[in-house]
Amino acid sequence: MVYFLGNETKLGMSRGVAEPKLTAMDAMIDKLTGAIFIFQIVVVIVLGIAGNVWKDTEARKHWYVLYPDEGPWYELLIIPLRFELLCSIMIPISIKVSLDLVKSLYAKFIDWDKQMVDVETATPANATNTAISEDLGQVEYILTDKTGTLTENKMIFKRCCIAGTFFGNENGDAVKDVELLKAINTGSPDAIKFLTVMAICNTVIPIKSPSGIVTYKAQSQDEEALVRAAASMHMDFVNKNANILEINFNGSLIQYEVLDYLEFTSDRKRMSVVVRDCSSNKIILLSKGADEAILPCAYAGFQTKTFYEAVDQYAQMGLRTFCLAWRELNEVEYHDWSLLFKEANSTLVDREWRVAEVCQRLEQDLEILGVAAIEDRLQDGVPEAIETLRKAGINFWMLTGDKQNTAIQIALSCNFVSPEPKGQLLLINGKTEDEVCRNLERVLLTMRITKAEPKDVAFVIDGWALEIALKNYRKAFTELAILSRTAICCRVTPSQKAQLVELLKSCDYRTLAIGDGGNDVRMIQQADIGVGISGREGLQAARAADYSIGKFRFLTRLILVHGRYSYNRTAFLSQYSFYKSLLICFIQIFFSFVSGVSGTSLFNSVSLMAYNVFYTSVPVLVSVLDKDLSEKTVMQHPQILFYCQAGRLLNPTTFAGWFGRALFHAIVVFAITMHSYAFEKSEMEEVSMVALSGCVWLQAFVVTLETNSFTILQHVAIWGNLVVFYIINWIVSALPRSGMYTIMYRLCRQPAYWNTMFLIVAAGMGPVLALKYFRYTYRSSKINILQQAERLGGPILSLGNIEPQPRTLDDTDDRSPLSISQSKNGRSSVFEPLLSDSPSAVRRSFGPGATFDFFQSQSKSSNYPRNKDN
Amino acid sequence: MDQKNKNSKKPVYSKFSQQELPAWKPILTPGWVIASYITIGALFIPIGLLAWTASDSVVEIVDRYDEACVPDDFSKNPQSYIQNPDIKKTCTRSIKVPKKLVAPIFVYYQLENFYQNHRRFVKSKSDKQLRDVKAENDTKFCLPVAYDYDNKPIVPCGLIAWSLFNDTYKISTRGKDISIEKKGIAWKSDAKAKFGSNVYPKNFQKDGLIGGATLDESIPLSEQEDLMVWMRTAALPTFRKLYGKINTDIEAHDTIKVEIQNNYNTYKFGGRKKLVLSTTTWIGGKNDFVGMAYISVGGICLFMAINFILLYVFRPRRLGDPSYLSWNRHPIT
């Protein structure tokens, strides 16, 4: 026996290694830093050469500088190196520290957010990765899992069809259906058989607590739902003792001995158990599985029509269906088969294939008992959340291990795709390369045509076709991926999910993957942002994810509120950091032109250090509280997210604006200082302090102008910072040993100093304010318009409200069947592979052409419901 | 935070943590913007006028003497004149007083194209040595003017002290000498804290290259006010330094005679020397720039305000008009 635990399991092995993530914004900041670095090198080289030329032509005449006539060879380097020292502040080191600080605060805001606490389980949202909040605001694609992410993953047995009779249709709950209870109590054999299969055809282990209450340990939520339902209908699965199962039916104990488990695989899509009834010694095969895997195995002459209808009907309600079947075996038949099964189980080569083949031999001539329908409710607010996010320009891809029809039903019910005629679903499937290729080309053509129309076109692809498409037609598929706003990928494996993420990433899209189960871990790690739902399938996804939330609907808030604010705030903070460094650096450069290009620093080292550490970093740090628009406005107008997605607030153009502002302000500060502190006032320490004060004053007003909402903290930081600036300098000026001794006191007593400050502020801010006002009013961006509307209380707030559209699966009854191209085939069933999204059901991708074909030739009727012609 | 909050996983509710602190959200409405431009204009123009009148009331006499004080024989080669110790450097200038100079009158010397802010120059001093008699060996920043030929430390060391300005002026009017007060021209804080009262000049300008002025070795540095003034380095290549104060008025239309000892060599690098007599007002000496700048900034602000008013009247634009939102025009499905 070989046990695999923890990371050695299939799941653990397929998890992959997480790579450190870098936000698009950080990448942009790095790029801009690179550009500034090149600019710095150019400045240093130009000034270095100019300095050496000036030295050789002019400085030697200035006898008081006492340049030696002949210096060592490296003397040429001294001036460029001096300039390098002066210009090194051009790239703000403080930006890294500031960014780290604010990023951790963004993450804290997510953790603290009361509106993202899942009330049911009291789990707050959690940001594991504190470094990528800005990326949330730039998401372009969301790849979502289905079960447990969009749905609650809380399976409840709702309806059934036993031997042609429908139960649960009236009150919507079969467990409480009087007719069914009557049938059970009267001992209807069909009903009892049906319940027996529900109760014991599974791998569930009942656990009895000391108080006598039985709880179930199940790998699959579906199985647990069936067992629970059976228990509530008096077929109580009470104990499992080695191979003996005990069932308490209406007070009498029935024992079954389990002979064999014919396990579920996602290719067989059914599971069976062989049991021996301990009282009658009869051997029975109990099967349950997908309609397509069970119904064809009925014995010849059995009328399956009603069951097909039942499956169809349930499918339209978005329920997951299981067909339950039964067959009595005789001893000899079982004995022969048992030998074959053991042999198959002990083969080393192709065991899975052999076992499946052997199982196939037993699972035939079945008596179909009925169809059980299980509901997996959509989570609260999922349709609204998806609609809002789609309005925000985010494209949705649904990646699920489920079957096409289930996926489509869920997609329709949660606004993923619009019903016809507005929406259109294009199917890509096929088992051979040719088919897939043809399908792909057809869909691409349709996409290209409908691109101009305001139509909601989505493509649906299944895992098999996806495998072929990714392998052989990657280019065409990539084009399709770019053209399509919505896609549904069904029956995909965890690694395929990751591949799709990679594909979108390779097209330079920001992707967010959201999932709840272990099979989503790869995708979550691969995506730019991974979001885990801390749900029922364990915490694996939530642990691997960058963010974990309790419910899917919190994603809206995570992206539109936290992501958007983070992006806006970082955009301002990073550009401002460059601005203030450039400002002081430009002044140094200008000063070098009046100091004989020798590389003298106008500012002393204490001032330079304090400028970066205190005077300019504190006011900008509180910009983490800045809100350009209120949360409500953003939620009402999610389209505004476009500004973040397109990177409108931080790009080379906006950066050029800040660069220009730094240059302009440096000119203002330098020119005014040098002119008002000329002649007898031009004392080095004083001039330096006047210029520094000018910079600090200007930056206070720049922050003020760029702040959209002032909380008390902002006022304290901006104006308090100015006060602190004076206090610090008074303190330094009080130290006799410092170079600045008495300087600040002197300046503060001079009217000329204050005149200069006001002049610098007015001359520096006047044009900036005028430009901003003009753009704000006459060339306003959408953000500006919404700001104006929000703050003036314009009519806009009443527009564009998203009316809540409560849509649950329950009221799908009275909706006309959604016409999707699929239904032309007349057969549209909802099928859920057992254990599909649960950890044990990770589907392996087989080599081309193997298993599917094998199963088709083996099964009696190979009407495998693939729709080649839609 | 109390224990209960620490243990529960639920987020702590506070206005800060929920980002719900009450906030003032101003927007740039035409009213605000136009009003602030008008206010700035209305404030700046009067201040500018005040500053300009003040500057205008300052009487300033500037006399450039570096070229005029070179005898004609040397005008081709002024350096050989200034470097020749045998030639008398005395030079007399007559200056007309256009307006009455009211005491106190400040006497400055102005140097142009003199880089006191040069990197080699500005650092070349030792604060410790100037302050502390025991630190006379602290000359590491003073090179190349740190030690004399006997390897004894120079006090005060460094290029700044070494290049001390050494022209002198004697002023007389109507045949009467006007005394120039040389006391109290340096910053008091310098005399108290920066220059030691027990530090005396030593080995200064003794051998090797002679730079500027020599210092009286019997007077401590804290009383060498010319040195202190000189050592407050200027940030610009054109600067004025206080030479002394005159405490008597000089009447208008008088002619003052200035006897200059023209010692300082600015000829080598083409620098200029000027003698400046100036009165002072609340903004300091003569400085037309501040007044003019205030008036122009104020004027531009008013001009902006008028433009914005016109724009507002002739091209009104409703703020926050939803029809400007593109998605309201072409709704996204």
Interface residues (C-beta under 8 A of the other chain):
Chain A: E58 A59 K61 H62 W63 Y64 V65 L66 Y67 P68 R82 K108 F109 D111 W112 D113 K114 Q115 V117 A122 T123 P124 K391 G393 S418 K422 P454 K455 D456 Y565 F591 V594 S595 G596 S598 G599 T600 L602 L625 K627 H637 Q639 I672 M674 H675 S676 Y677 A678 F679 E680 K681 S682 E683 M684 E685 E686 V687 S688 N708 S709 F710 T711 I712 L713 Q714 P736 R737 G739 Y741 T742 Q750 P751 A752 N755 T756 F758 L759 A762 A763 G766 L769 A770 K772 Y773 Y776 T777 Y778 S780 K782 I785 L786 Q787 Q788 A789 E790 R791 L792 G794 P795 I796 L799 G800
Chain B: K9 K10 P11 V12 Y13 S17 Q18 Q19 L21 P22 A23 W24 K25 P26 I27 L28 T29 P30 V33 S36 Y37 I40 F44 I47 A51 F106 Y108 Q110 F114 Y115 Q116 N117 H118 R119 R120 F121 V122 D127 P144 V145 L159 W162 S163 W187 S189 A193 K194 L209 G211 G212 R232 T233 A234 A235 L236 P237 T238 F239 R240 K241 L242 N265 K268 F269 G270 W282 I283 G284 G285 N287 F289 V290 A293 Y294 V297 I300 C301 M304 F308 L311 R315 R317 R318 L319 G320 D321 P322 Y324 L325 S326 W327 N328 I332 T333
